[in-house]
């Protein structure tokens, strides 16, 4: 794990004991800090190490504590912990800020931070893969992979590659990224901010923490990213999807949405000194992320793709644009009563197979546009699509819905799709 003498002898309250919270507690204790920790779930509190007091920070006078460390899932605009800590004069921060404070004690390294509304996970994983392919020690962290404080420090010359949600940036004050990447900004998480402007300001803070001489990579393809780019005082590298030509040599990076991810990853890798040859090798060999346009197998000339992560129509639309001759499996727990974002790409769809609660509604929306089969459940939909598909077609699970009507989460849904496909 990552520890630091900066934490020794200090007092911390940790609120939220999921994976990152437990890793934070362990790192602070190993660093010689005094820790009070809490989670409403008794099973989470049972995992606390010896010597940690299990108590709700809201029940204590926090005067004298050095910080309250909260999970990014804690809504600071509504949760009483923010006012309680403020009254005691104690900062509220997250594990990424603790990592930033620990950096001085780590072997010489660099940090890449990636944010944006869409594409963060793919771009983060792609940059990490390019670095590893080029022979550099690299670590994934932040909003992807294992908790950053729970991993062993990299050797000298290593690069920490961090996916950063707006929530994580809100809890970070001193993360000085050697390369900071912004992909795009569209309205999201507005229940946590004072309107869209507040959400945009959160993204902009990643660059405000950078020192002179660091690099900002910004995909200036929307008004908000263009506005942030105009304020950059470090080295600015503007990128856009049009810079990426033929993607056919990179099989897991198909689709127009991935062009932006590719452009940003190339610019970040170049800023880190990776050669064009090594970057190309990384793009060609990138395995992709589970449940994000994941190529499961090709059987009888038919490609099966798991895009279970697409939980709304806007996130499904790029997948429909990425393939021709699609047998589209969609449905689940709807977030909207329309499929407007998907309609421009229906020319790629040979047939649709609806499942779950939204199945009847989506079937009604699509009838007259494409052939529709109401399959009701995922297993039936896969078999229906497999029976109809011809060589050269793609069977695509891209549900445009949440999964909670039939599965615990999108990962369970994607795993079920993969299992059925592998059993064909």
TORKOL-4160 file (C-alpha; in steps of 0.2 Angstrom, whole numbers, padded with zeros to 4 digits, m for minus):
424
<pt num="1" X="0000" Y="0000" Z="0000"/>
<pt num="2" X="0005" Y="0018" Z="m0002"/>
<pt num="3" X="0010" Y="0026" Z="0015"/>
<pt num="4" X="0017" Y="0043" Z="0020"/>
<pt num="5" X="0026" Y="0051" Z="0035"/>
<pt num="6" X="0015" Y="0066" Z="0031"/>
<pt num="7" X="0001" Y="0056" Z="0039"/>
<pt num="8" X="0010" Y="0051" Z="0055"/>
<pt num="9" X="0003" Y="0057" Z="0071"/>
<pt num="10" X="m0012" Y="0065" Z="0063"/>
<pt num="11" X="m0030" Y="0062" Z="0066"/>
<pt num="12" X="m0043" Y="0058" Z="0053"/>
<pt num="13" X="m0061" Y="0053" Z="0052"/>
<pt num="14" X="m0066" Y="0042" Z="0037"/>
<pt num="15" X="m0084" Y="0041" Z="0031"/>
<pt num="16" X="m0088" Y="0027" Z="0019"/>
<pt num="17" X="m0080" Y="0010" Z="0020"/>
<pt num="18" X="m0082" Y="0003" Z="0002"/>
<pt num="19" X="m0066" Y="m0003" Z="m0006"/>
<pt num="20" X="m0057" Y="0015" Z="m0007"/>
<pt num="21" X="m0063" Y="0019" Z="0011"/>
<pt num="22" X="m0055" Y="0003" Z="0018"/>
<pt num="23" X="m0039" Y="0005" Z="0008"/>
<pt num="24" X="m0038" Y="0023" Z="0015"/>
<pt num="25" X="m0040" Y="0017" Z="0033"/>
<pt num="26" X="m0027" Y="0004" Z="0031"/>
<pt num="27" X="m0015" Y="0016" Z="0023"/>
<pt num="28" X="m0017" Y="0030" Z="0036"/>
<pt num="29" X="m0015" Y="0017" Z="0050"/>
<pt num="30" X="0000" Y="0010" Z="0042"/>
<pt num="31" X="0007" Y="0028" Z="0041"/>
<pt num="32" X="0005" Y="0030" Z="0060"/>
<pt num="33" X="m0011" Y="0040" Z="0060"/>
<pt num="34" X="m0025" Y="0040" Z="0072"/>
<pt num="35" X="m0041" Y="0035" Z="0063"/>
<pt num="36" X="m0060" Y="0036" Z="0067"/>
<pt num="37" X="m0071" Y="0027" Z="0054"/>
<pt num="38" X="m0089" Y="0024" Z="0050"/>
<pt num="39" X="m0101" Y="0016" Z="0038"/>
<pt num="40" X="m0119" Y="0013" Z="0040"/>
<pt num="41" X="m0117" Y="m0005" Z="0035"/>
<pt num="42" X="m0112" Y="m0016" Z="0050"/>
<pt num="43" X="m0103" Y="m0029" Z="0038"/>
<pt num="44" X="m0091" Y="m0014" Z="0032"/>
<pt num="45" X="m0087" Y="m0009" Z="0050"/>
<pt num="46" X="m0083" Y="m0027" Z="0054"/>
<pt num="47" X="m0068" Y="m0026" Z="0042"/>
<pt num="48" X="m0059" Y="m0011" Z="0051"/>
<pt num="49" X="m0042" Y="m0015" Z="0057"/>
<pt num="50" X="m0038" Y="m0016" Z="0075"/>
<pt num="51" X="m0035" Y="0001" Z="0084"/>
<pt num="52" X="m0048" Y="0010" Z="0073"/>
<pt num="53" X="m0062" Y="0017" Z="0082"/>
<pt num="54" X="m0079" Y="0014" Z="0074"/>
<pt num="55" X="m0090" Y="0030" Z="0076"/>
<pt num="56" X="m0100" Y="0041" Z="0066"/>
<pt num="57" X="m0090" Y="0058" Z="0063"/>
<pt num="58" X="m0107" Y="0067" Z="0065"/>
<pt num="59" X="m0108" Y="0061" Z="0083"/>
<pt num="60" X="m0091" Y="0068" Z="0087"/>
<pt num="61" X="m0083" Y="0085" Z="0090"/>
<pt num="62" X="m0071" Y="0086" Z="0075"/>
<pt num="63" X="m0061" Y="0100" Z="0083"/>
<pt num="64" X="m0043" Y="0095" Z="0082"/>
<pt num="65" X="m0045" Y="0082" Z="0068"/>
<pt num="66" X="m0034" Y="0085" Z="0053"/>
<pt num="67" X="m0046" Y="0080" Z="0039"/>
<pt num="68" X="m0062" Y="0071" Z="0036"/>
<pt num="69" X="m0060" Y="0059" Z="0022"/>
<pt num="70" X="m0076" Y="0054" Z="0013"/>
<pt num="71" X="m0081" Y="0043" Z="m0001"/>
<pt num="72" X="m0084" Y="0051" Z="m0018"/>
<pt num="73" X="m0102" Y="0045" Z="m0017"/>
<pt num="74" X="m0106" Y="0056" Z="m0002"/>
<pt num="75" X="m0116" Y="0071" Z="m0009"/>
<pt num="76" X="m0107" Y="0085" Z="0000"/>
<pt num="77" X="m0121" Y="0098" Z="m0006"/>
<pt num="78" X="m0134" Y="0088" Z="0004"/>
<pt num="79" X="m0124" Y="0077" Z="0017"/>
<pt num="80" X="m0123" Y="0085" Z="0035"/>
<pt num="81" X="m0104" Y="0080" Z="0036"/>
<pt num="82" X="m0099" Y="0095" Z="0026"/>
<pt num="83" X="m0107" Y="0108" Z="0038"/>
<pt num="84" X="m0101" Y="0098" Z="0053"/>
<pt num="85" X="m0083" Y="0098" Z="0047"/>
<pt num="86" X="m0084" Y="0116" Z="0042"/>
<pt num="87" X="m0090" Y="0121" Z="0059"/>
<pt num="88" X="m0075" Y="0112" Z="0067"/>
<pt num="89" X="m0063" Y="0120" Z="0054"/>
<pt num="90" X="m0058" Y="0103" Z="0047"/>
<pt num="91" X="m0056" Y="0101" Z="0028"/>
<pt num="92" X="m0066" Y="0087" Z="0019"/>
<pt num="93" X="m0056" Y="0078" Z="0006"/>
<pt num="94" X="m0054" Y="0061" Z="m0003"/>
<pt num="95" X="m0042" Y="0047" Z="m0006"/>
<pt num="96" X="m0035" Y="0056" Z="m0021"/>
<pt num="97" X="m0030" Y="0071" Z="m0011"/>
<pt num="98" X="m0021" Y="0059" Z="0002"/>
<pt num="99" X="m0012" Y="0052" Z="m0013"/>
<pt num="100" X="m0007" Y="0069" Z="m0018"/>
<pt num="101" X="0000" Y="0073" Z="m0001"/>
<pt num="102" X="0009" Y="0056" Z="m0001"/>
<pt num="103" X="0018" Y="0060" Z="m0017"/>
<pt num="104" X="0033" Y="0068" Z="m0010"/>
<pt num="105" X="0038" Y="0052" Z="m0001"/>
<pt num="106" X="0036" Y="0041" Z="m0016"/>
<pt num="107" X="0050" Y="0037" Z="m0029"/>
<pt num="108" X="0051" Y="0049" Z="m0043"/>
<pt num="109" X="0036" Y="0047" Z="m0054"/>
<pt num="110" X="0023" Y="0056" Z="m0065"/>
<pt num="111" X="0004" Y="0057" Z="m0064"/>
<pt num="112" X="m0009" Y="0058" Z="m0078"/>
<pt num="113" X="m0026" Y="0063" Z="m0073"/>
<pt num="114" X="m0041" Y="0060" Z="m0085"/>
<pt num="115" X="m0058" Y="0068" Z="m0083"/>
<pt num="116" X="m0074" Y="0071" Z="m0094"/>
<pt num="117" X="m0092" Y="0066" Z="m0094"/>
<pt num="118" X="m0090" Y="0051" Z="m0106"/>
<pt num="119" X="m0075" Y="0041" Z="m0111"/>
<pt num="120" X="m0065" Y="0042" Z="m0096"/>
<pt num="121" X="m0063" Y="0024" Z="m0092"/>
<pt num="122" X="m0058" Y="0019" Z="m0110"/>
<pt num="123" X="m0045" Y="0033" Z="m0111"/>
<pt num="124" X="m0038" Y="0030" Z="m0094"/>
<pt num="125" X="m0036" Y="0011" Z="m0098"/>
<pt num="126" X="m0029" Y="0015" Z="m0115"/>
<pt num="127" X="m0016" Y="0027" Z="m0109"/>
<pt num="128" X="m0011" Y="0014" Z="m0096"/>
<pt num="129" X="m0010" Y="0000" Z="m0109"/>
<pt num="130" X="0001" Y="0011" Z="m0120"/>
<pt num="131" X="0013" Y="0015" Z="m0106"/>
<pt num="132" X="0015" Y="m0003" Z="m0101"/>
<pt num="133" X="0017" Y="m0009" Z="m0119"/>
<pt num="134" X="0031" Y="0004" Z="m0120"/>
<pt num="135" X="0039" Y="m0003" Z="m0105"/>
<pt num="136" X="0036" Y="0010" Z="m0092"/>
<pt num="137" X="0030" Y="0005" Z="m0074"/>
<pt num="138" X="0012" Y="0011" Z="m0074"/>
<pt num="139" X="m0003" Y="0010" Z="m0062"/>
<pt num="140" X="m0022" Y="0012" Z="m0064"/>
<pt num="141" X="m0031" Y="0021" Z="m0050"/>
<pt num="142" X="m0045" Y="0033" Z="m0046"/>
<pt num="143" X="m0062" Y="0029" Z="m0053"/>
<pt num="144" X="m0055" Y="0013" Z="m0061"/>
<pt num="145" X="m0046" Y="m0002" Z="m0055"/>
<pt num="146" X="m0040" Y="m0004" Z="m0037"/>
<pt num="147" X="m0040" Y="0010" Z="m0024"/>
<pt num="148" X="m0025" Y="0020" Z="m0027"/>
<pt num="149" X="m0019" Y="0020" Z="m0008"/>
<pt num="150" X="m0021" Y="0001" Z="m0008"/>
<pt num="151" X="m0008" Y="m0002" Z="m0021"/>
<pt num="152" X="0011" Y="m0004" Z="m0019"/>
<pt num="153" X="0021" Y="0012" Z="m0025"/>
<pt num="154" X="0028" Y="0011" Z="m0042"/>
<pt num="155" X="0047" Y="0011" Z="m0044"/>
<pt num="156" X="0056" Y="0027" Z="m0050"/>
<pt num="157" X="0051" Y="0032" Z="m0067"/>
<pt num="158" X="0033" Y="0025" Z="m0065"/>
<pt num="159" X="0017" Y="0034" Z="m0070"/>
<pt num="160" X="0001" Y="0034" Z="m0060"/>
<pt num="161" X="m0014" Y="0035" Z="m0072"/>
<pt num="162" X="m0030" Y="0041" Z="m0063"/>
<pt num="163" X="m0047" Y="0042" Z="m0069"/>
<pt num="164" X="m0055" Y="0056" Z="m0060"/>
<pt num="165" X="m0074" Y="0059" Z="m0059"/>
<pt num="166" X="m0080" Y="0077" Z="m0054"/>
<pt num="167" X="m0084" Y="0070" Z="m0037"/>
<pt num="168" X="m0066" Y="0065" Z="m0034"/>
<pt num="169" X="m0059" Y="0082" Z="m0041"/>
<pt num="170" X="m0071" Y="0091" Z="m0029"/>
<pt num="171" X="m0062" Y="0082" Z="m0014"/>
<pt num="172" X="m0045" Y="0086" Z="m0021"/>
<pt num="173" X="m0035" Y="0101" Z="m0018"/>
<pt num="174" X="m0017" Y="0098" Z="m0023"/>
<pt num="175" X="m0016" Y="0085" Z="m0036"/>
<pt num="176" X="m0003" Y="0093" Z="m0048"/>
<pt num="177" X="m0005" Y="0082" Z="m0064"/>
<pt num="178" X="0010" Y="0081" Z="m0075"/>
<pt num="179" X="m0003" Y="0078" Z="m0089"/>
<pt num="180" X="m0021" Y="0082" Z="m0086"/>
<pt num="181" X="m0034" Y="0077" Z="m0099"/>
<pt num="182" X="m0051" Y="0083" Z="m0102"/>
<pt num="183" X="m0062" Y="0074" Z="m0115"/>
<pt num="184" X="m0079" Y="0082" Z="m0115"/>
<pt num="185" X="m0093" Y="0090" Z="m0104"/>
<pt num="186" X="m0111" Y="0087" Z="m0106"/>
<pt num="187" X="m0125" Y="0089" Z="m0092"/>
<pt num="188" X="m0123" Y="0075" Z="m0079"/>
<pt num="189" X="m0124" Y="0073" Z="m0060"/>
<pt num="190" X="m0133" Y="0090" Z="m0059"/>
<pt num="191" X="m0141" Y="0084" Z="m0042"/>
<pt num="192" X="m0124" Y="0087" Z="m0035"/>
<pt num="193" X="m0120" Y="0104" Z="m0042"/>
<pt num="194" X="m0127" Y="0122" Z="m0043"/>
<pt num="195" X="m0133" Y="0119" Z="m0061"/>
<pt num="196" X="m0122" Y="0114" Z="m0076"/>
<pt num="197" X="m0110" Y="0129" Z="m0073"/>
<pt num="198" X="m0105" Y="0121" Z="m0056"/>
<pt num="199" X="m0102" Y="0104" Z="m0064"/>
<pt num="200" X="m0091" Y="0112" Z="m0078"/>
<pt num="201" X="m0081" Y="0122" Z="m0064"/>
<pt num="202" X="m0078" Y="0105" Z="m0056"/>
<pt num="203" X="m0069" Y="0099" Z="m0071"/>
<pt num="204" X="m0059" Y="0115" Z="m0074"/>
<pt num="205" X="m0052" Y="0113" Z="m0056"/>
<pt num="206" X="m0041" Y="0099" Z="m0063"/>
<pt num="207" X="m0031" Y="0111" Z="m0073"/>
<pt num="208" X="m0031" Y="0125" Z="m0060"/>
<pt num="209" X="m0021" Y="0113" Z="m0049"/>
<pt num="210" X="m0007" Y="0111" Z="m0062"/>
<pt num="211" X="0010" Y="0119" Z="m0060"/>
<pt num="212" X="0018" Y="0129" Z="m0074"/>
<pt num="213" X="0027" Y="0117" Z="m0086"/>
<pt num="214" X="0014" Y="0104" Z="m0085"/>
<pt num="215" X="0003" Y="0098" Z="m0100"/>
<pt num="216" X="m0015" Y="0100" Z="m0103"/>
<pt num="217" X="m0023" Y="0089" Z="m0116"/>
<pt num="218" X="m0041" Y="0095" Z="m0120"/>
<pt num="219" X="m0053" Y="0089" Z="m0133"/>
<pt num="220" X="m0060" Y="0105" Z="m0139"/>
<pt num="221" X="m0076" Y="0099" Z="m0147"/>
<pt num="222" X="m0089" Y="0107" Z="m0136"/>
<pt num="223" X="m0092" Y="0124" Z="m0129"/>
<pt num="224" X="m0087" Y="0120" Z="m0112"/>
<pt num="225" X="m0071" Y="0112" Z="m0116"/>
<pt num="226" X="m0067" Y="0126" Z="m0127"/>
<pt num="227" X="m0070" Y="0138" Z="m0113"/>
<pt num="228" X="m0059" Y="0129" Z="m0101"/>
<pt num="229" X="m0045" Y="0128" Z="m0114"/>
<pt num="230" X="m0045" Y="0147" Z="m0116"/>
<pt num="231" X="m0040" Y="0148" Z="m0098"/>
<pt num="232" X="m0025" Y="0136" Z="m0098"/>
<pt num="233" X="m0009" Y="0144" Z="m0093"/>
<pt num="234" X="0001" Y="0128" Z="m0094"/>
<pt num="235" X="0006" Y="0120" Z="m0110"/>
<pt num="236" X="m0010" Y="0116" Z="m0120"/>
<pt num="237" X="m0012" Y="0102" Z="m0133"/>
<pt num="238" X="m0029" Y="0103" Z="m0141"/>
<pt num="239" X="m0036" Y="0087" Z="m0149"/>
<pt num="240" X="m0051" Y="0082" Z="m0158"/>
<pt num="241" X="m0059" Y="0067" Z="m0166"/>
<pt num="242" X="m0055" Y="0073" Z="m0184"/>
<pt num="243" X="m0037" Y="0070" Z="m0181"/>
<pt num="244" X="m0040" Y="0051" Z="m0180"/>
<pt num="245" X="m0042" Y="0043" Z="m0197"/>
<pt num="246" X="m0044" Y="0025" Z="m0201"/>
<pt num="247" X="m0047" Y="0015" Z="m0185"/>
<pt num="248" X="m0048" Y="m0002" Z="m0193"/>
<pt num="249" X="m0031" Y="m0007" Z="m0187"/>
<pt num="250" X="m0037" Y="m0005" Z="m0169"/>
<pt num="251" X="m0051" Y="m0018" Z="m0167"/>
<pt num="252" X="m0057" Y="m0014" Z="m0149"/>
<pt num="253" X="m0057" Y="0005" Z="m0153"/>
<pt num="254" X="m0071" Y="0006" Z="m0166"/>
<pt num="255" X="m0084" Y="0019" Z="m0167"/>
<pt num="256" X="m0083" Y="0038" Z="m0169"/>
<pt num="257" X="m0084" Y="0041" Z="m0150"/>
<pt num="258" X="m0067" Y="0031" Z="m0148"/>
<pt num="259" X="m0059" Y="0043" Z="m0160"/>
<pt num="260" X="m0059" Y="0056" Z="m0146"/>
<pt num="261" X="m0052" Y="0044" Z="m0134"/>
<pt num="262" X="m0039" Y="0039" Z="m0146"/>
<pt num="263" X="m0034" Y="0057" Z="m0150"/>
<pt num="264" X="m0032" Y="0061" Z="m0131"/>
<pt num="265" X="m0023" Y="0045" Z="m0127"/>
<pt num="266" X="m0010" Y="0049" Z="m0141"/>
<pt num="267" X="m0007" Y="0066" Z="m0135"/>
<pt num="268" X="m0005" Y="0061" Z="m0117"/>
<pt num="269" X="0007" Y="0047" Z="m0122"/>
<pt num="270" X="0017" Y="0059" Z="m0133"/>
<pt num="271" X="0018" Y="0072" Z="m0119"/>
<pt num="272" X="0026" Y="0058" Z="m0108"/>
<pt num="273" X="0039" Y="0055" Z="m0121"/>
<pt num="274" X="0032" Y="0038" Z="m0129"/>
<pt num="275" X="0037" Y="0035" Z="m0147"/>
<pt num="276" X="0025" Y="0035" Z="m0161"/>
<pt num="277" X="0029" Y="0017" Z="m0164"/>
<pt num="278" X="0026" Y="0012" Z="m0146"/>
<pt num="279" X="0009" Y="0021" Z="m0146"/>
<pt num="280" X="0004" Y="0012" Z="m0162"/>
<pt num="281" X="0008" Y="m0004" Z="m0154"/>
<pt num="282" X="m0002" Y="0000" Z="m0139"/>
<pt num="283" X="m0017" Y="0005" Z="m0150"/>
<pt num="284" X="m0016" Y="m0011" Z="m0160"/>
<pt num="285" X="m0015" Y="m0022" Z="m0144"/>
<pt num="286" X="m0027" Y="m0013" Z="m0133"/>
<pt num="287" X="m0039" Y="m0027" Z="m0126"/>
<pt num="288" X="m0053" Y="m0015" Z="m0122"/>
<pt num="289" X="m0063" Y="m0014" Z="m0106"/>
<pt num="290" X="m0076" Y="m0027" Z="m0100"/>
<pt num="291" X="m0094" Y="m0022" Z="m0104"/>
<pt num="292" X="m0088" Y="m0007" Z="m0115"/>
<pt num="293" X="m0090" Y="m0013" Z="m0133"/>
<pt num="294" X="m0081" Y="m0029" Z="m0128"/>
<pt num="295" X="m0079" Y="m0041" Z="m0142"/>
<pt num="296" X="m0084" Y="m0058" Z="m0134"/>
<pt num="297" X="m0081" Y="m0070" Z="m0149"/>
<pt num="298" X="m0084" Y="m0072" Z="m0167"/>
<pt num="299" X="m0094" Y="m0088" Z="m0171"/>
<pt num="300" X="m0099" Y="m0093" Z="m0189"/>
<pt num="301" X="m0094" Y="m0076" Z="m0195"/>
<pt num="302" X="m0105" Y="m0067" Z="m0183"/>
<pt num="303" X="m0096" Y="m0055" Z="m0170"/>
<pt num="304" X="m0104" Y="m0054" Z="m0153"/>
<pt num="305" X="m0101" Y="m0038" Z="m0143"/>
<pt num="306" X="m0105" Y="m0034" Z="m0125"/>
<pt num="307" X="m0109" Y="m0016" Z="m0122"/>
<pt num="308" X="m0119" Y="m0018" Z="m0106"/>
<pt num="309" X="m0111" Y="m0002" Z="m0099"/>
<pt num="310" X="m0122" Y="0008" Z="m0111"/>
<pt num="311" X="m0136" Y="0012" Z="m0098"/>
<pt num="312" X="m0145" Y="0026" Z="m0108"/>
<pt num="313" X="m0149" Y="0030" Z="m0126"/>
<pt num="314" X="m0135" Y="0042" Z="m0128"/>
<pt num="315" X="m0122" Y="0029" Z="m0123"/>
<pt num="316" X="m0129" Y="0016" Z="m0134"/>
<pt num="317" X="m0129" Y="0028" Z="m0150"/>
<pt num="318" X="m0110" Y="0026" Z="m0153"/>
<pt num="319" X="m0111" Y="0007" Z="m0153"/>
<pt num="320" X="m0124" Y="0008" Z="m0166"/>
<pt num="321" X="m0113" Y="0019" Z="m0176"/>
<pt num="322" X="m0098" Y="0008" Z="m0174"/>
<pt num="323" X="m0105" Y="m0008" Z="m0183"/>
<pt num="324" X="m0114" Y="m0012" Z="m0199"/>
<pt num="325" X="m0128" Y="m0025" Z="m0200"/>
<pt num="326" X="m0132" Y="m0026" Z="m0181"/>
<pt num="327" X="m0144" Y="m0037" Z="m0172"/>
<pt num="328" X="m0147" Y="m0026" Z="m0157"/>
<pt num="329" X="m0152" Y="m0032" Z="m0140"/>
<pt num="330" X="m0159" Y="m0018" Z="m0129"/>
<pt num="331" X="m0170" Y="m0015" Z="m0114"/>
<pt num="332" X="m0170" Y="m0016" Z="m0095"/>
<pt num="333" X="m0175" Y="m0003" Z="m0083"/>
<pt num="334" X="m0178" Y="0013" Z="m0094"/>
<pt num="335" X="m0170" Y="0030" Z="m0089"/>
<pt num="336" X="m0180" Y="0038" Z="m0103"/>
<pt num="337" X="m0196" Y="0035" Z="m0113"/>
<pt num="338" X="m0187" Y="0038" Z="m0129"/>
<pt num="339" X="m0173" Y="0032" Z="m0140"/>
<pt num="340" X="m0170" Y="0048" Z="m0149"/>
<pt num="341" X="m0151" Y="0048" Z="m0148"/>
<pt num="342" X="m0151" Y="0030" Z="m0157"/>
<pt num="343" X="m0162" Y="0035" Z="m0171"/>
<pt num="344" X="m0149" Y="0042" Z="m0183"/>
<pt num="345" X="m0140" Y="0025" Z="m0183"/>
<pt num="346" X="m0155" Y="0014" Z="m0186"/>
<pt num="347" X="m0149" Y="0011" Z="m0204"/>
<pt num="348" X="m0136" Y="0000" Z="m0196"/>
<pt num="349" X="m0148" Y="m0011" Z="m0187"/>
<pt num="350" X="m0155" Y="m0027" Z="m0196"/>
<pt num="351" X="m0166" Y="m0031" Z="m0181"/>
<pt num="352" X="m0170" Y="m0027" Z="m0163"/>
<pt num="353" X="m0173" Y="m0039" Z="m0149"/>
<pt num="354" X="m0181" Y="m0031" Z="m0133"/>
<pt num="355" X="m0179" Y="m0037" Z="m0115"/>
<pt num="356" X="m0184" Y="m0032" Z="m0098"/>
<pt num="357" X="m0197" Y="m0019" Z="m0091"/>
<pt num="358" X="m0193" Y="m0007" Z="m0106"/>
<pt num="359" X="m0195" Y="m0021" Z="m0119"/>
<pt num="360" X="m0213" Y="m0017" Z="m0124"/>
<pt num="361" X="m0211" Y="0002" Z="m0124"/>
<pt num="362" X="m0195" Y="0000" Z="m0135"/>
<pt num="363" X="m0203" Y="m0012" Z="m0146"/>
<pt num="364" X="m0217" Y="0000" Z="m0149"/>
<pt num="365" X="m0204" Y="0014" Z="m0153"/>
<pt num="366" X="m0195" Y="0004" Z="m0165"/>
<pt num="367" X="m0209" Y="m0005" Z="m0175"/>
<pt num="368" X="m0210" Y="0001" Z="m0192"/>
<pt num="369" X="m0192" Y="0007" Z="m0192"/>
<pt num="370" X="m0183" Y="m0010" Z="m0190"/>
<pt num="371" X="m0189" Y="m0028" Z="m0187"/>
<pt num="372" X="m0193" Y="m0031" Z="m0169"/>
<pt num="373" X="m0193" Y="m0047" Z="m0158"/>
<pt num="374" X="m0199" Y="m0046" Z="m0140"/>
<pt num="375" X="m0188" Y="m0058" Z="m0132"/>
<pt num="376" X="m0192" Y="m0053" Z="m0114"/>
<pt num="377" X="m0176" Y="m0061" Z="m0106"/>
<pt num="378" X="m0157" Y="m0059" Z="m0111"/>
<pt num="379" X="m0154" Y="m0078" Z="m0114"/>
<pt num="380" X="m0169" Y="m0079" Z="m0127"/>
<pt num="381" X="m0163" Y="m0063" Z="m0135"/>
<pt num="382" X="m0146" Y="m0070" Z="m0138"/>
<pt num="383" X="m0153" Y="m0086" Z="m0146"/>
<pt num="384" X="m0165" Y="m0076" Z="m0156"/>
<pt num="385" X="m0152" Y="m0065" Z="m0163"/>
<pt num="386" X="m0140" Y="m0079" Z="m0166"/>
<pt num="387" X="m0153" Y="m0088" Z="m0176"/>
<pt num="388" X="m0156" Y="m0073" Z="m0187"/>
<pt num="389" X="m0138" Y="m0067" Z="m0189"/>
<pt num="390" X="m0128" Y="m0070" Z="m0205"/>
<pt num="391" X="m0109" Y="m0070" Z="m0208"/>
<pt num="392" X="m0103" Y="m0052" Z="m0207"/>
<pt num="393" X="m0117" Y="m0047" Z="m0195"/>
<pt num="394" X="m0114" Y="m0041" Z="m0177"/>
<pt num="395" X="m0125" Y="m0046" Z="m0162"/>
<pt num="396" X="m0124" Y="m0031" Z="m0150"/>
<pt num="397" X="m0130" Y="m0030" Z="m0132"/>
<pt num="398" X="m0131" Y="m0012" Z="m0130"/>
<pt num="399" X="m0146" Y="m0010" Z="m0118"/>
<pt num="400" X="m0149" Y="0009" Z="m0117"/>
<pt num="401" X="m0156" Y="0005" Z="m0100"/>
<pt num="402" X="m0151" Y="0001" Z="m0082"/>
<pt num="403" X="m0150" Y="m0017" Z="m0077"/>
<pt num="404" X="m0159" Y="m0017" Z="m0061"/>
<pt num="405" X="m0175" Y="m0025" Z="m0066"/>
<pt num="406" X="m0167" Y="m0042" Z="m0070"/>
<pt num="407" X="m0149" Y="m0040" Z="m0064"/>
<pt num="408" X="m0139" Y="m0033" Z="m0049"/>
<pt num="409" X="m0129" Y="m0021" Z="m0060"/>
<pt num="410" X="m0123" Y="m0019" Z="m0078"/>
<pt num="411" X="m0108" Y="m0030" Z="m0075"/>
<pt num="412" X="m0119" Y="m0045" Z="m0070"/>
<pt num="413" X="m0129" Y="m0042" Z="m0086"/>
<pt num="414" X="m0113" Y="m0041" Z="m0097"/>
<pt num="415" X="m0107" Y="m0057" Z="m0088"/>
<pt num="416" X="m0123" Y="m0066" Z="m0092"/>
<pt num="417" X="m0122" Y="m0061" Z="m0110"/>
<pt num="418" X="m0104" Y="m0067" Z="m0111"/>
<pt num="419" X="m0109" Y="m0084" Z="m0103"/>
<pt num="420" X="m0124" Y="m0087" Z="m0115"/>
<pt num="421" X="m0113" Y="m0082" Z="m0130"/>
<pt num="422" X="m0099" Y="m0093" Z="m0125"/>
<pt num="423" X="m0111" Y="m0108" Z="m0123"/>
<pt num="424" X="m0118" Y="m0106" Z="m0141"/>
